[in-house]
Amino acid sequence: MEKLLKVNVLGMVTVVHSFLPLIKKSGSGRIVNTASILGVLSVPYVAPYCMTKFAVEAFSDALR
């Protein structure tokens, strides 16, 4: 579960934070995050994956 969180959530957050100053400096650009339908609903047996996709959805909403 920890590895999944590091890759799916913290990896995305790290990349966004790395490029955000460059995007702001250029005055244009956009950040596109790709999640999954499992970021909206949960299904049995894949709870850790669903948790990470919910987190991606929340982070994307916060950026918006």
CHARMM-style PDB file with segment names, atoms N, HN, CA, C and O in Angstrom:
ATOM      1  N   MET     1       0.821  -1.177   0.000  1.00  0.00      PROA
ATOM      2  CA  MET     1       0.000   0.000   0.000  1.00  0.00      PROA
ATOM      3  C   MET     1       0.874   1.253   0.000  1.00  0.00      PROA
ATOM      4  O   MET     1       0.575   2.234  -0.681  1.00  0.00      PROA
ATOM      5  N   GLU     2       1.950   1.202   0.770  1.00  0.00      PROA
ATOM      6  HN  GLU     2       2.193   0.405   1.323  1.00  0.00      PROA
ATOM      7  CA  GLU     2       2.840   2.367   0.835  1.00  0.00      PROA
ATOM      8  C   GLU     2       3.480   2.656  -0.518  1.00  0.00      PROA
ATOM      9  O   GLU     2       3.571   3.812  -0.932  1.00  0.00      PROA
ATOM     10  N   LYS     3       3.920   1.610  -1.203  1.00  0.00      PROA
ATOM     11  HN  LYS     3       3.846   0.671  -0.867  1.00  0.00      PROA
ATOM     12  CA  LYS     3       4.527   1.792  -2.525  1.00  0.00      PROA
ATOM     13  C   LYS     3       3.510   2.373  -3.515  1.00  0.00      PROA
ATOM     14  O   LYS     3       3.847   3.245  -4.315  1.00  0.00      PROA
ATOM     15  N   LEU     4       2.294   1.894  -3.457  1.00  0.00      PROA
ATOM     16  HN  LEU     4       2.021   1.185  -2.807  1.00  0.00      PROA
ATOM     17  CA  LEU     4       1.237   2.388  -4.335  1.00  0.00      PROA
ATOM     18  C   LEU     4       0.966   3.867  -4.080  1.00  0.00      PROA
ATOM     19  O   LEU     4       0.807   4.641  -5.024  1.00  0.00      PROA
ATOM     20  N   LEU     5       0.912   4.261  -2.814  1.00  0.00      PROA
ATOM     21  HN  LEU     5       1.041   3.632  -2.048  1.00  0.00      PROA
ATOM     22  CA  LEU     5       0.721   5.670  -2.473  1.00  0.00      PROA
ATOM     23  C   LEU     5       1.892   6.528  -2.955  1.00  0.00      PROA
ATOM     24  O   LEU     5       1.692   7.631  -3.465  1.00  0.00      PROA
ATOM     25  N   LYS     6       3.102   6.020  -2.793  1.00  0.00      PROA
ATOM     26  HN  LYS     6       3.265   5.124  -2.380  1.00  0.00      PROA
ATOM     27  CA  LYS     6       4.273   6.784  -3.226  1.00  0.00      PROA
ATOM     28  C   LYS     6       4.267   7.021  -4.728  1.00  0.00      PROA
ATOM     29  O   LYS     6       4.588   8.116  -5.189  1.00  0.00      PROA
ATOM     30  N   VAL     7       3.905   6.006  -5.486  1.00  0.00      PROA
ATOM     31  HN  VAL     7       3.644   5.116  -5.112  1.00  0.00      PROA
ATOM     32  CA  VAL     7       3.927   6.134  -6.945  1.00  0.00      PROA
ATOM     33  C   VAL     7       2.735   6.948  -7.444  1.00  0.00      PROA
ATOM     34  O   VAL     7       2.915   7.931  -8.163  1.00  0.00      PROA
ATOM     35  N   ASN     8       1.524   6.548  -7.068  1.00  0.00      PROA
ATOM     36  HN  ASN     8       1.378   5.749  -6.484  1.00  0.00      PROA
ATOM     37  CA  ASN     8       0.319   7.148  -7.645  1.00  0.00      PROA
ATOM     38  C   ASN     8       0.014   8.546  -7.128  1.00  0.00      PROA
ATOM     39  O   ASN     8      -0.550   9.357  -7.861  1.00  0.00      PROA
ATOM     40  N   VAL     9       0.368   8.845  -5.898  1.00  0.00      PROA
ATOM     41  HN  VAL     9       0.827   8.186  -5.302  1.00  0.00      PROA
ATOM     42  CA  VAL     9       0.014  10.143  -5.327  1.00  0.00      PROA
ATOM     43  C   VAL     9       1.247  11.023  -5.141  1.00  0.00      PROA
ATOM     44  O   VAL     9       1.344  12.098  -5.733  1.00  0.00      PROA
ATOM     45  N   LEU    10       2.176  10.567  -4.327  1.00  0.00      PROA
ATOM     46  HN  LEU    10       2.097   9.693  -3.846  1.00  0.00      PROA
ATOM     47  CA  LEU    10       3.328  11.418  -4.025  1.00  0.00      PROA
ATOM     48  C   LEU    10       4.188  11.677  -5.252  1.00  0.00      PROA
ATOM     49  O   LEU    10       4.768  12.755  -5.380  1.00  0.00      PROA
ATOM     50  N   GLY    11       4.280  10.711  -6.155  1.00  0.00      PROA
ATOM     51  HN  GLY    11       3.809   9.835  -6.052  1.00  0.00      PROA
ATOM     52  CA  GLY    11       5.024  10.931  -7.397  1.00  0.00      PROA
ATOM     53  C   GLY    11       4.395  12.027  -8.226  1.00  0.00      PROA
ATOM     54  O   GLY    11       5.097  12.894  -8.745  1.00  0.00      PROA
ATOM     55  N   MET    12       3.073  12.000  -8.358  1.00  0.00      PROA
ATOM     56  HN  MET    12       2.502  11.296  -7.936  1.00  0.00      PROA
ATOM     57  CA  MET    12       2.365  13.022  -9.119  1.00  0.00      PROA
ATOM     58  C   MET    12       2.507  14.399  -8.467  1.00  0.00      PROA
ATOM     59  O   MET    12       2.735  15.395  -9.155  1.00  0.00      PROA
ATOM     60  N   VAL    13       2.374  14.450  -7.161  1.00  0.00      PROA
ATOM     61  HN  VAL    13       2.189  13.642  -6.603  1.00  0.00      PROA
ATOM     62  CA  VAL    13       2.506  15.722  -6.446  1.00  0.00      PROA
ATOM     63  C   VAL    13       3.920  16.283  -6.618  1.00  0.00      PROA
ATOM     64  O   VAL    13       4.085  17.487  -6.820  1.00  0.00      PROA
ATOM     65  N   THR    14       4.924  15.438  -6.542  1.00  0.00      PROA
ATOM     66  HN  THR    14       4.790  14.461  -6.378  1.00  0.00      PROA
ATOM     67  CA  THR    14       6.309  15.875  -6.719  1.00  0.00      PROA
ATOM     68  C   THR    14       6.546  16.445  -8.108  1.00  0.00      PROA
ATOM     69  O   THR    14       7.194  17.482  -8.254  1.00  0.00      PROA
ATOM     70  N   VAL    15       6.031  15.781  -9.118  1.00  0.00      PROA
ATOM     71  HN  VAL    15       5.504  14.939  -9.000  1.00  0.00      PROA
ATOM     72  CA  VAL    15       6.195  16.267 -10.497  1.00  0.00      PROA
ATOM     73  C   VAL    15       5.486  17.602 -10.688  1.00  0.00      PROA
ATOM     74  O   VAL    15       6.045  18.521 -11.287  1.00  0.00      PROA
ATOM     75  N   VAL    16       4.261  17.716 -10.185  1.00  0.00      PROA
ATOM     76  HN  VAL    16       3.807  16.970  -9.699  1.00  0.00      PROA
ATOM     77  CA  VAL    16       3.517  18.966 -10.320  1.00  0.00      PROA
ATOM     78  C   VAL    16       4.264  20.102  -9.621  1.00  0.00      PROA
ATOM     79  O   VAL    16       4.411  21.188 -10.180  1.00  0.00      PROA
ATOM     80  N   HSD    17       4.727  19.853  -8.416  1.00  0.00      PROA
ATOM     81  HN  HSD    17       4.608  18.971  -7.962  1.00  0.00      PROA
ATOM     82  CA  HSD    17       5.441  20.899  -7.683  1.00  0.00      PROA
ATOM     83  C   HSD    17       6.769  21.262  -8.343  1.00  0.00      PROA
ATOM     84  O   HSD    17       7.236  22.393  -8.205  1.00  0.00      PROA
ATOM     85  N   SER    18       7.372  20.335  -9.047  1.00  0.00      PROA
ATOM     86  HN  SER    18       6.993  19.417  -9.160  1.00  0.00      PROA
ATOM     87  CA  SER    18       8.621  20.617  -9.748  1.00  0.00      PROA
ATOM     88  C   SER    18       8.392  21.529 -10.944  1.00  0.00      PROA
ATOM     89  O   SER    18       9.191  22.427 -11.208  1.00  0.00      PROA
ATOM     90  N   PHE    19       7.312  21.301 -11.659  1.00  0.00      PROA
ATOM     91  HN  PHE    19       6.663  20.571 -11.445  1.00  0.00      PROA
ATOM     92  CA  PHE    19       7.060  22.060 -12.883  1.00  0.00      PROA
ATOM     93  C   PHE    19       6.227  23.311 -12.670  1.00  0.00      PROA
ATOM     94  O   PHE    19       6.194  24.171 -13.550  1.00  0.00      PROA
ATOM     95  N   LEU    20       5.559  23.442 -11.544  1.00  0.00      PROA
ATOM     96  HN  LEU    20       5.587  22.743 -10.829  1.00  0.00      PROA
ATOM     97  CA  LEU    20       4.683  24.583 -11.302  1.00  0.00      PROA
ATOM     98  C   LEU    20       5.395  25.927 -11.430  1.00  0.00      PROA
ATOM     99  O   LEU    20       4.832  26.835 -12.041  1.00  0.00      PROA
ATOM    100  N   PRO    21       6.602  26.107 -10.888  1.00  0.00      PROA
ATOM    101  CA  PRO    21       7.280  27.392 -11.071  1.00  0.00      PROA
ATOM    102  C   PRO    21       7.562  27.715 -12.543  1.00  0.00      PROA
ATOM    103  O   PRO    21       7.481  28.874 -12.951  1.00  0.00      PROA
ATOM    104  N   LEU    22       7.890  26.705 -13.328  1.00  0.00      PROA
ATOM    105  HN  LEU    22       7.956  25.764 -12.997  1.00  0.00      PROA
ATOM    106  CA  LEU    22       8.145  26.929 -14.752  1.00  0.00      PROA
ATOM    107  C   LEU    22       6.867  27.311 -15.497  1.00  0.00      PROA
ATOM    108  O   LEU    22       6.889  28.162 -16.387  1.00  0.00      PROA
ATOM    109  N   ILE    23       5.770  26.683 -15.132  1.00  0.00      PROA
ATOM    110  HN  ILE    23       5.752  25.992 -14.410  1.00  0.00      PROA
ATOM    111  CA  ILE    23       4.488  27.002 -15.764  1.00  0.00      PROA
ATOM    112  C   ILE    23       4.074  28.425 -15.408  1.00  0.00      PROA
ATOM    113  O   ILE    23       3.618  29.177 -16.269  1.00  0.00      PROA
ATOM    114  N   LYS    24       4.231  28.792 -14.147  1.00  0.00      PROA
ATOM    115  HN  LYS    24       4.602  28.181 -13.447  1.00  0.00      PROA
ATOM    116  CA  LYS    24       3.893  30.153 -13.723  1.00  0.00      PROA
ATOM    117  C   LYS    24       4.788  31.179 -14.411  1.00  0.00      PROA
ATOM    118  O   LYS    24       4.313  32.236 -14.828  1.00  0.00      PROA
ATOM    119  N   LYS    25       6.067  30.877 -14.531  1.00  0.00      PROA
ATOM    120  HN  LYS    25       6.453  30.019 -14.192  1.00  0.00      PROA
ATOM    121  CA  LYS    25       7.020  31.797 -15.150  1.00  0.00      PROA
ATOM    122  C   LYS    25       6.694  32.022 -16.624  1.00  0.00      PROA
ATOM    123  O   LYS    25       6.828  33.141 -17.120  1.00  0.00      PROA
ATOM    124  N   SER    26       6.270  30.984 -17.324  1.00  0.00      PROA
ATOM    125  HN  SER    26       6.161  30.075 -16.921  1.00  0.00      PROA
ATOM    126  CA  SER    26       5.962  31.108 -18.744  1.00  0.00      PROA
ATOM    127  C   SER    26       4.674  31.884 -18.980  1.00  0.00      PROA
ATOM    128  O   SER    26       4.474  32.443 -20.059  1.00  0.00      PROA
ATOM    129  N   GLY    27       3.810  31.922 -17.992  1.00  0.00      PROA
ATOM    130  HN  GLY    27       3.972  31.468 -17.115  1.00  0.00      PROA
ATOM    131  CA  GLY    27       2.556  32.650 -18.126  1.00  0.00      PROA
ATOM    132  C   GLY    27       1.466  31.851 -18.825  1.00  0.00      PROA
ATOM    133  O   GLY    27       0.330  32.312 -18.933  1.00  0.00      PROA
ATOM    134  N   SER    28       1.799  30.678 -19.290  1.00  0.00      PROA
ATOM    135  HN  SER    28       2.722  30.303 -19.202  1.00  0.00      PROA
ATOM    136  CA  SER    28       0.792  29.828 -19.922  1.00  0.00      PROA
ATOM    137  C   SER    28       1.140  28.373 -19.653  1.00  0.00      PROA
ATOM    138  O   SER    28       2.230  28.060 -19.174  1.00  0.00      PROA
ATOM    139  N   GLY    29       0.234  27.519 -19.955  1.00  0.00      PROA
ATOM    140  HN  GLY    29      -0.651  27.772 -20.344  1.00  0.00      PROA
ATOM    141  CA  GLY    29       0.455  26.094 -19.734  1.00  0.00      PROA
ATOM    142  C   GLY    29      -0.644  25.533 -18.873  1.00  0.00      PROA
ATOM    143  O   GLY    29      -1.433  26.268 -18.279  1.00  0.00      PROA
ATOM    144  N   ARG    30      -0.685  24.248 -18.814  1.00  0.00      PROA
ATOM    145  HN  ARG    30      -0.045  23.651 -19.297  1.00  0.00      PROA
ATOM    146  CA  ARG    30      -1.703  23.614 -17.976  1.00  0.00      PROA
ATOM    147  C   ARG    30      -1.184  22.300 -17.426  1.00  0.00      PROA
ATOM    148  O   ARG    30      -0.268  21.685 -17.973  1.00  0.00      PROA
ATOM    149  N   ILE    31      -1.784  21.900 -16.351  1.00  0.00      PROA
ATOM    150  HN  ILE    31      -2.528  22.400 -15.907  1.00  0.00      PROA
ATOM    151  CA  ILE    31      -1.448  20.636 -15.703  1.00  0.00      PROA
ATOM    152  C   ILE    31      -2.607  19.690 -15.969  1.00  0.00      PROA
ATOM    153  O   ILE    31      -3.762  20.013 -15.693  1.00  0.00      PROA
ATOM    154  N   VAL    32      -2.293  18.533 -16.501  1.00  0.00      PROA
ATOM    155  HN  VAL    32      -1.355  18.270 -16.725  1.00  0.00      PROA
ATOM    156  CA  VAL    32      -3.315  17.533 -16.778  1.00  0.00      PROA
ATOM    157  C   VAL    32      -2.998  16.292 -15.952  1.00  0.00      PROA
ATOM    158  O   VAL    32      -1.963  15.654 -16.144  1.00  0.00      PROA
ATOM    159  N   ASN    33      -3.887  15.960 -15.042  1.00  0.00      PROA
ATOM    160  HN  ASN    33      -4.728  16.478 -14.886  1.00  0.00      PROA
ATOM    161  CA  ASN    33      -3.744  14.767 -14.224  1.00  0.00      PROA
ATOM    162  C   ASN    33      -4.730  13.717 -14.723  1.00  0.00      PROA
ATOM    163  O   ASN    33      -5.907  14.009 -14.931  1.00  0.00      PROA
ATOM    164  N   THR    34      -4.251  12.525 -14.907  1.00  0.00      PROA
ATOM    165  HN  THR    34      -3.294  12.288 -14.738  1.00  0.00      PROA
ATOM    166  CA  THR    34      -5.112  11.429 -15.337  1.00  0.00      PROA
ATOM    167  C   THR    34      -5.353  10.500 -14.156  1.00  0.00      PROA
ATOM    168  O   THR    34      -4.415   9.970 -13.561  1.00  0.00      PROA
ATOM    169  N   ALA    35      -6.601  10.316 -13.834  1.00  0.00      PROA
ATOM    170  HN  ALA    35      -7.364  10.746 -14.317  1.00  0.00      PROA
ATOM    171  CA  ALA    35      -6.945   9.435 -12.712  1.00  0.00      PROA
ATOM    172  C   ALA    35      -7.647   8.205 -13.267  1.00  0.00      PROA
ATOM    173  O   ALA    35      -7.215   7.635 -14.269  1.00  0.00      PROA
ATOM    174  N   SER    36      -8.709   7.805 -12.626  1.00  0.00      PROA
ATOM    175  HN  SER    36      -9.059   8.267 -11.812  1.00  0.00      PROA
ATOM    176  CA  SER    36      -9.428   6.599 -13.001  1.00  0.00      PROA
ATOM    177  C   SER    36     -10.858   6.736 -12.517  1.00  0.00      PROA
ATOM    178  O   SER    36     -11.141   7.530 -11.620  1.00  0.00      PROA
ATOM    179  N   ILE    37     -11.743   5.982 -13.092  1.00  0.00      PROA
ATOM    180  HN  ILE    37     -11.514   5.336 -13.821  1.00  0.00      PROA
ATOM    181  CA  ILE    37     -13.120   5.959 -12.603  1.00  0.00      PROA
ATOM    182  C   ILE    37     -13.151   5.489 -11.148  1.00  0.00      PROA
ATOM    183  O   ILE    37     -14.091   5.791 -10.413  1.00  0.00      PROA
ATOM    184  N   LEU    38     -12.125   4.755 -10.740  1.00  0.00      PROA
ATOM    185  HN  LEU    38     -11.361   4.510 -11.338  1.00  0.00      PROA
ATOM    186  CA  LEU    38     -12.056   4.305  -9.352  1.00  0.00      PROA
ATOM    187  C   LEU    38     -11.676   5.432  -8.398  1.00  0.00      PROA
ATOM    188  O   LEU    38     -11.551   5.218  -7.192  1.00  0.00      PROA
ATOM    189  N   GLY    39     -11.495   6.631  -8.944  1.00  0.00      PROA
ATOM    190  HN  GLY    39     -11.597   6.804  -9.923  1.00  0.00      PROA
ATOM    191  CA  GLY    39     -11.346   7.808  -8.103  1.00  0.00      PROA
ATOM    192  C   GLY    39     -12.687   8.406  -7.741  1.00  0.00      PROA
ATOM    193  O   GLY    39     -12.763   9.387  -7.001  1.00  0.00      PROA
ATOM    194  N   VAL    40     -13.742   7.814  -8.265  1.00  0.00      PROA
ATOM    195  HN  VAL    40     -13.681   7.018  -8.866  1.00  0.00      PROA
ATOM    196  CA  VAL    40     -15.094   8.292  -7.995  1.00  0.00      PROA
ATOM    197  C   VAL    40     -15.886   7.262  -7.201  1.00  0.00      PROA
ATOM    198  O   VAL    40     -16.763   7.613  -6.412  1.00  0.00      PROA
ATOM    199  N   LEU    41     -15.569   5.989  -7.416  1.00  0.00      PROA
ATOM    200  HN  LEU    41     -14.857   5.704  -8.057  1.00  0.00      PROA
ATOM    201  CA  LEU    41     -16.271   4.930  -6.696  1.00  0.00      PROA
ATOM    202  C   LEU    41     -15.268   3.865  -6.274  1.00  0.00      PROA
ATOM    203  O   LEU    41     -14.182   3.754  -6.843  1.00  0.00      PROA
ATOM    204  N   SER    42     -15.642   3.101  -5.290  1.00  0.00      PROA
ATOM    205  HN  SER    42     -16.524   3.192  -4.828  1.00  0.00      PROA
ATOM    206  CA  SER    42     -14.769   2.031  -4.800  1.00  0.00      PROA
ATOM    207  C   SER    42     -15.380   0.677  -5.123  1.00  0.00      PROA
ATOM    208  O   SER    42     -16.599   0.507  -5.143  1.00  0.00      PROA
ATOM    209  N   VAL    43     -14.507  -0.267  -5.373  1.00  0.00      PROA
ATOM    210  HN  VAL    43     -13.516  -0.128  -5.357  1.00  0.00      PROA
ATOM    211  CA  VAL    43     -14.959  -1.637  -5.616  1.00  0.00      PROA
ATOM    212  C   VAL    43     -14.178  -2.571  -4.695  1.00  0.00      PROA
ATOM    213  O   VAL    43     -13.077  -2.229  -4.264  1.00  0.00      PROA
ATOM    214  N   PRO    44     -14.725  -3.726  -4.391  1.00  0.00      PROA
ATOM    215  CA  PRO    44     -14.035  -4.663  -3.486  1.00  0.00      PROA
ATOM    216  C   PRO    44     -12.682  -5.129  -4.032  1.00  0.00      PROA
ATOM    217  O   PRO    44     -12.486  -5.233  -5.243  1.00  0.00      PROA
ATOM    218  N   TYR    45     -11.784  -5.398  -3.138  1.00  0.00      PROA
ATOM    219  HN  TYR    45     -11.943  -5.314  -2.154  1.00  0.00      PROA
ATOM    220  CA  TYR    45     -10.471  -6.008  -3.409  1.00  0.00      PROA
ATOM    221  C   TYR    45      -9.426  -5.066  -4.001  1.00  0.00      PROA
ATOM    222  O   TYR    45      -8.281  -5.477  -4.186  1.00  0.00      PROA
ATOM    223  N   VAL    46      -9.773  -3.847  -4.297  1.00  0.00      PROA
ATOM    224  HN  VAL    46     -10.704  -3.513  -4.147  1.00  0.00      PROA
ATOM    225  CA  VAL    46      -8.774  -2.910  -4.827  1.00  0.00      PROA
ATOM    226  C   VAL    46      -8.791  -1.597  -4.040  1.00  0.00      PROA
ATOM    227  O   VAL    46      -8.560  -0.525  -4.598  1.00  0.00      PROA
ATOM    228  N   ALA    47      -9.065  -1.696  -2.753  1.00  0.00      PROA
ATOM    229  HN  ALA    47      -9.253  -2.567  -2.299  1.00  0.00      PROA
ATOM    230  CA  ALA    47      -9.171  -0.506  -1.910  1.00  0.00      PROA
ATOM    231  C   ALA    47      -7.927   0.379  -1.942  1.00  0.00      PROA
ATOM    232  O   ALA    47      -8.075   1.596  -2.054  1.00  0.00      PROA
ATOM    233  N   PRO    48      -6.709  -0.161  -1.849  1.00  0.00      PROA
ATOM    234  CA  PRO    48      -5.542   0.727  -1.889  1.00  0.00      PROA
ATOM    235  C   PRO    48      -5.447   1.528  -3.192  1.00  0.00      PROA
ATOM    236  O   PRO    48      -5.112   2.713  -3.172  1.00  0.00      PROA
ATOM    237  N   TYR    49      -5.740   0.886  -4.307  1.00  0.00      PROA
ATOM    238  HN  TYR    49      -6.011  -0.077  -4.323  1.00  0.00      PROA
ATOM    239  CA  TYR    49      -5.724   1.583  -5.594  1.00  0.00      PROA
ATOM    240  C   TYR    49      -6.798   2.670  -5.616  1.00  0.00      PROA
ATOM    241  O   TYR    49      -6.534   3.791  -6.050  1.00  0.00      PROA
ATOM    242  N   CYS    50      -7.992   2.352  -5.156  1.00  0.00      PROA
ATOM    243  HN  CYS    50      -8.207   1.441  -4.804  1.00  0.00      PROA
ATOM    244  CA  CYS    50      -9.078   3.330  -5.108  1.00  0.00      PROA
ATOM    245  C   CYS    50      -8.706   4.517  -4.221  1.00  0.00      PROA
ATOM    246  O   CYS    50      -9.015   5.663  -4.547  1.00  0.00      PROA
ATOM    247  N   MET    51      -8.042   4.237  -3.103  1.00  0.00      PROA
ATOM    248  HN  MET    51      -7.791   3.306  -2.838  1.00  0.00      PROA
ATOM    249  CA  MET    51      -7.614   5.307  -2.204  1.00  0.00      PROA
ATOM    250  C   MET    51      -6.685   6.284  -2.915  1.00  0.00      PROA
ATOM    251  O   MET    51      -6.814   7.498  -2.761  1.00  0.00      PROA
ATOM    252  N   THR    52      -5.750   5.750  -3.692  1.00  0.00      PROA
ATOM    253  HN  THR    52      -5.645   4.763  -3.818  1.00  0.00      PROA
ATOM    254  CA  THR    52      -4.812   6.637  -4.383  1.00  0.00      PROA
ATOM    255  C   THR    52      -5.515   7.456  -5.449  1.00  0.00      PROA
ATOM    256  O   THR    52      -5.170   8.618  -5.660  1.00  0.00      PROA
ATOM    257  N   LYS    53      -6.482   6.878  -6.117  1.00  0.00      PROA
ATOM    258  HN  LYS    53      -6.762   5.934  -5.946  1.00  0.00      PROA
ATOM    259  CA  LYS    53      -7.195   7.619  -7.165  1.00  0.00      PROA
ATOM    260  C   LYS    53      -8.116   8.672  -6.575  1.00  0.00      PROA
ATOM    261  O   LYS    53      -8.304   9.732  -7.173  1.00  0.00      PROA
ATOM    262  N   PHE    54      -8.695   8.399  -5.409  1.00  0.00      PROA
ATOM    263  HN  PHE    54      -8.543   7.538  -4.923  1.00  0.00      PROA
ATOM    264  CA  PHE    54      -9.444   9.428  -4.700  1.00  0.00      PROA
ATOM    265  C   PHE    54      -8.512  10.594  -4.350  1.00  0.00      PROA
ATOM    266  O   PHE    54      -8.896  11.757  -4.474  1.00  0.00      PROA
ATOM    267  N   ALA    55      -7.302  10.283  -3.919  1.00  0.00      PROA
ATOM    268  HN  ALA    55      -6.990   9.338  -3.818  1.00  0.00      PROA
ATOM    269  CA  ALA    55      -6.321  11.321  -3.575  1.00  0.00      PROA
ATOM    270  C   ALA    55      -5.935  12.145  -4.798  1.00  0.00      PROA
ATOM    271  O   ALA    55      -5.788  13.363  -4.703  1.00  0.00      PROA
ATOM    272  N   VAL    56      -5.773  11.495  -5.934  1.00  0.00      PROA
ATOM    273  HN  VAL    56      -5.892  10.505  -6.011  1.00  0.00      PROA
ATOM    274  CA  VAL    56      -5.456  12.219  -7.179  1.00  0.00      PROA
ATOM    275  C   VAL    56      -6.602  13.164  -7.526  1.00  0.00      PROA
ATOM    276  O   VAL    56      -6.365  14.310  -7.908  1.00  0.00      PROA
ATOM    277  N   GLU    57      -7.828  12.699  -7.398  1.00  0.00      PROA
ATOM    278  HN  GLU    57      -8.021  11.768  -7.088  1.00  0.00      PROA
ATOM    279  CA  GLU    57      -8.996  13.549  -7.665  1.00  0.00      PROA
ATOM    280  C   GLU    57      -9.003  14.756  -6.721  1.00  0.00      PROA
ATOM    281  O   GLU    57      -9.246  15.881  -7.157  1.00  0.00      PROA
ATOM    282  N   ALA    58      -8.741  14.528  -5.446  1.00  0.00      PROA
ATOM    283  HN  ALA    58      -8.544  13.614  -5.092  1.00  0.00      PROA
ATOM    284  CA  ALA    58      -8.748  15.619  -4.467  1.00  0.00      PROA
ATOM    285  C   ALA    58      -7.641  16.625  -4.758  1.00  0.00      PROA
ATOM    286  O   ALA    58      -7.865  17.832  -4.670  1.00  0.00      PROA
ATOM    287  N   PHE    59      -6.451  16.143  -5.103  1.00  0.00      PROA
ATOM    288  HN  PHE    59      -6.269  15.162  -5.174  1.00  0.00      PROA
ATOM    289  CA  PHE    59      -5.349  17.038  -5.414  1.00  0.00      PROA
ATOM    290  C   PHE    59      -5.654  17.856  -6.666  1.00  0.00      PROA
ATOM    291  O   PHE    59      -5.373  19.053  -6.705  1.00  0.00      PROA
ATOM    292  N   SER    60      -6.218  17.230  -7.670  1.00  0.00      PROA
ATOM    293  HN  SER    60      -6.446  16.257  -7.638  1.00  0.00      PROA
ATOM    294  CA  SER    60      -6.579  17.940  -8.892  1.00  0.00      PROA
ATOM    295  C   SER    60      -7.641  19.007  -8.616  1.00  0.00      PROA
ATOM    296  O   SER    60      -7.565  20.115  -9.147  1.00  0.00      PROA
ATOM    297  N   ASP    61      -8.626  18.671  -7.787  1.00  0.00      PROA
ATOM    298  HN  ASP    61      -8.688  17.771  -7.355  1.00  0.00      PROA
ATOM    299  CA  ASP    61      -9.641  19.655  -7.408  1.00  0.00      PROA
ATOM    300  C   ASP    61      -9.010  20.831  -6.677  1.00  0.00      PROA
ATOM    301  O   ASP    61      -9.375  21.982  -6.916  1.00  0.00      PROA
ATOM    302  N   ALA    62      -8.070  20.549  -5.792  1.00  0.00      PROA
ATOM    303  HN  ALA    62      -7.773  19.615  -5.597  1.00  0.00      PROA
ATOM    304  CA  ALA    62      -7.407  21.613  -5.037  1.00  0.00      PROA
ATOM    305  C   ALA    62      -6.599  22.526  -5.965  1.00  0.00      PROA
ATOM    306  O   ALA    62      -6.563  23.740  -5.765  1.00  0.00      PROA
ATOM    307  N   LEU    63      -5.960  21.948  -6.965  1.00  0.00      PROA
ATOM    308  HN  LEU    63      -5.989  20.962  -7.128  1.00  0.00      PROA
ATOM    309  CA  LEU    63      -5.216  22.780  -7.928  1.00  0.00      PROA
ATOM    310  C   LEU    63      -6.146  23.665  -8.740  1.00  0.00      PROA
ATOM    311  O   LEU    63      -5.825  24.811  -9.056  1.00  0.00      PROA
ATOM    312  N   ARG    64      -7.292  23.114  -9.067  1.00  0.00      PROA
ATOM    313  HN  ARG    64      -7.553  22.183  -8.811  1.00  0.00      PROA
ATOM    314  CA  ARG    64      -8.261  23.844  -9.881  1.00  0.00      PROA
ATOM    315  C   ARG    64      -8.726  25.078  -9.142  1.00  0.00      PROA
ATOM    316  OT1 ARG    64      -9.548  25.834  -9.659  1.00  0.00      PROA
TER     317      ARG     64
END
